[in-house]
Amino acid sequence: MCVLSALALAASLVPLALSAPTSGSGLSAQVESRAAAGYSSPPYYPAPNGGWLSSWADAYEKAQRVVRNMTLAEKVNLTTGTGLFMGPCAGQTGSALRFGIPNLCLHDSPLGVRNSDHNTAFPAGITVGATFDKDLMYDRGVELGEEFRGKGINVLLGPSVGPIGRKPRGGRNWEGFGADPSLQAIGAAETIKGIQSRGVIATIKHYIGNEQEMYRMSSPVQTGYSSNIDDRTLHELYLWPFAEGVRAGVGAVMAAYNDVNSSACSQNSKLLNDILKDELGFQGFVMTDWLGQYGGVSSALAGLDMAMPGDGAIPLLGTAYWGSELSRSILNGIVPVSRLNDMVTRIVATWYKMGQDGDYPLPNFSSNTQDATGPLYPGALISPSGVVNQYVNVQADHNITARAIARDAITLLKNDDNILPLKTSDSLKVFGTDAGPNPDGLNSCADMGCNKGVLTMGWGSGTSRLPYLVTPQEAIGNISSNATFYITDNFPSNVAVSAGDIAVVFINADSGENYITVEGNPGDRTAAGLNAWHNGDKLVKDAAAKFSKVVVVIHTVGPILMEEWVDLPSVKAVLVAHLPGQEAGWSLTDILFGDYSPSGHLPYTIPRSESKTPTPKACTSTTATS
């Protein structure tokens, strides 16, 4: 899901449509016209109605009773977002206040409340996957649910199971649980059950085949890629986690930006009507990714239930594919009223299913500013102002779970001569900026759009502000009685080496979402490839040339090449600490100094070279994945 920051918005508008939307499928004609030979998405109509599973019967009965008495405007209100930056959350629907249904707040991210305050920045999904621990997966979901509920958020935009990680360079692989459908499925199901146990609607995303960031969206000025997938591969690889999410009772599904078999996911009737709603029996509602709706009538008939954030192709202009255009389509008979009724019923039934008709808090934060007061509708030309942030502390003791996950995920790849665990009295020389803080300050980069200091998470909408950060430098310095720190990525020429010294070298590899480019990497690791950033390989080799005992600690979004140095005789130990969130330092020292044994597993394959991976390079706008 991509909600653009105000600073990034102007630049992001370039690849978007330059004309006002209509209720038809203006962009869809372009999308559908480029079918690859042998791959197509056959039509599947009409959209199946929900409400036929016994576990959802009570919620649907309540919802149907309400929807029968709604006006057309009230129905459309609940299906269409109010617009980008038109409220406190990443997205919000209209309301149906006659029936007690407020504006529904939809918000990121899968690892913590995005752009908020006094919340926990949990380890990323890839770190949770590395624990192979279902209890921790569930516990993290429970605590995410508690924090999102405490902030007044109705719909948590997570977990992410797409991308699944077929492309190792893929920018958002780290948001999911690993490059294996079973691991993704288990991680998603446990997370969903945890989140929804607290009455918050979980959203499994991105459905489906969104395996890279570059060219993920189509517009009149950019042709996005199509993930061309045969039926067996779709079911056995990409669909498996979504199927388990549906089995776990997930309330919402987010359609991906990309095409599958030359049909945009948000208006692909084969994917939405046939596979998701009919075959899997999904009872909740389907939303677009942000600005990922490409047509009005086409998406409604194909099974889309909610448009987010509600704008047309260009945000902030007051246009929409739905809204008044959906009302027009209902009144002139192009979209059957029965389809609209099912859209609204699915949304309201999910709201009832989670018990949100009870004592559920309203949003008490703003994702648009950290100030206490400000515009209530920043996307409006003229907006009233008021209190927007109440600074409600929802952290409780969730740092305990965050530390346990980050610790149990740490994966030991090498430990020659049993150099680990270290002793507190060992003479340690610690190298690398990844051991230290961001020199520009905590949370100085919007949506973590930089790689400075210890890498706690990737960048993009799947992030959270850090309430605090314990760096490895701080934690090691508190435990070791004999540690010297060189927070630099260039090996110092004046390092004095003694016989018993142990070098601890920190390196990392970052990635994120396409609306931010970091050091030449537009989300995907286009420039860096699978190599360590900031001359990390050279730093390790330089340390290995000076010291007889070297321990390498890696924070990474996914596979990272290490063949240049992993077999050097002085490289005694290698630890992969993944993306640990706020407890980066303490979780690592728990392992380094032997308080706990490393028990993590790699949730992906590390190749000897990138040529050993099936799809080492990103697709262009005219090529397709399969």
Phi, psi and omega in degrees: 000133183238107169253122189277139172289160181302322181290326183275346190297313185300315180294328185285344184286343185303313182278004183267167184298150182249019178224156180290143180285162172233180180286349180275206187239056185311307181284332185297330179298319177295315183297315186284345189276358187242044181298132177281147182302128177087354180232124175205160176250102182295148180293148178217104182223156357278173177292130179294143174281150174272177173103009184257003174265137184299327182292342179253002190300313182297316181296319180290324178299316177296315183295316181297323179296320180288312185298326178302333184256006179277150170281166177301318181297320180294322178296313181295325178307319185278345181265343188240128176295158183277353177118157181295133180061028180253041178165184186283338190258171175302323175208153175213143176275173165287185185236171170223073191293336177301334182251012178078014182262114182277179166301126179277132181264122177246131188207150173280169003228177180296345181245000179162165182293119186282141175052040180237206184211159175052040176234168181269134171264091183290163170302150182291166181305319182297329178288318177299317178300324182292343178286334187054032187241106182295326180295317179292324176301315180292314181300317177299319177299316179301313184288327171299315178301318179297319182288319179293319176298317180298334177269358178084026182265127181278322187232117176271125184274071179179163014275165176257129174234004177222114020285154176269347176104023179296326177259109183302333179279353186307133189294329188248017178304326185293342180286335178269188190260353179146163186273050178213128184298325180291316179297316177300317183295314181294315179300317180293313183298315180294321178295315179300313181298322178293311180302311187284345174295342179257013175083009178263137179282123176271153180233115176273135187211167352255121189272101016196158176078022180273076191264358173210162183269318180299134178060033182284339184243146173259147175203172178300341181250002179208128175265116179286169180279162172243128172276106183267112192229127176285164189297319182294314179297320178303312184286320187276339184243295189283324186279335188309310180297324179292323178297318178290328175296318176296318178299327179283355177090025183304141185273336184217150175234135176257124176287145182282166177290324193282174171270155165234124182051044173068023174228127183302136185303324184285354176220031181263100186294331177296315181288315188276305184286313187280295190286311186286306188273327182268301184294311182275343178073033181296129185255348182275207183241153180254129177244161171281161160288166189292120184065027180257022174259131186244358178195157183269291180298316183301317181287323179298313182289332183280353175116004176288140183245337183214132179258124181234140357277007176112348179285168169279208185295326176246122182287166171072010179255358179081009178263161181203148171286328178251230184059232181297331179291326176293319176302316179299319181293327176290315184293327179267003171085003180291319174253122180298143178297333178296327177292316176298318180299321179291320176306307185292320181298320178298318180293311183291322179297320178295321176300315177293319183302324181272001179074024183281357175280357178270221184274074183255130185290154172274160179304135180237020182220170172228130176276359184265341182202155173265358180285157180290324180236157180172185179298138178284332181227078187299338180281352181274151178298318175230126183229140169292157179245163179179192177288125181242338179233122177259357175056048179285126181275117182246013188286326184048226178252032185290348174299334180294313178294319180301317179291320180297319179294310181300322180290311186288347178276340186300128190246122180271117180261338183201140176207066180294143178059020180050045181296331174262144004281157176283158173262149179296340180268353180301145175279108185251135171243114188254128185237149172111137177293340179292350176274345190246190180275167170291119183296341179273354178112154179299132178062025181286341180255121181302132179053033178057033183280051173197165176237085182226124183082191182298136182276111183260336180196165173285199180241161177120200183286348180273023186247177174215148171296145178276124176291330173195169178216123171266109182279160172302322178302315181294314184292315179297319179297331179281336186257317183281141177266359187209059181242136175242135187247134174237088185276074181211154178260003174248125184297124183293143181279344187255021181286125176271128184247126175253164188302321185268004185295145172240125176270130175246112188250127180254129176224164179209172174214130190242162172194177181183212187261153194294340183282356173234133173252127181240117177051045177083005181251107185276057186097287173295159180277059186295313182276319186280336189061213179264018181274159173295145178278163170058043177060033183300320180297318179294322179299317179296314182294322178295319178294320181293334178283338183259323186253147178273347180225116183232132173248127180252129177245128185240125167254121188210151177281345184177206182305140179221134182284138181219014183296335181296336189220347190296333181261007175297138186299333181275346175279099187271328185216146176225126177239132171258115183258004174057224181238097196272353183072208190292338184261033185305315185286307183297321180297324180288315181292334173305324181271312185304321185257013167085011176292332177222154175272143177293128184231008182285163177234147176291125178270017179201171178263134174261116183277161174289326175211161183292337178294344179277353179271153186291327183222077187290337185247155181284151173289151168268180183291347183250002177251170185226150174267164178206000000 
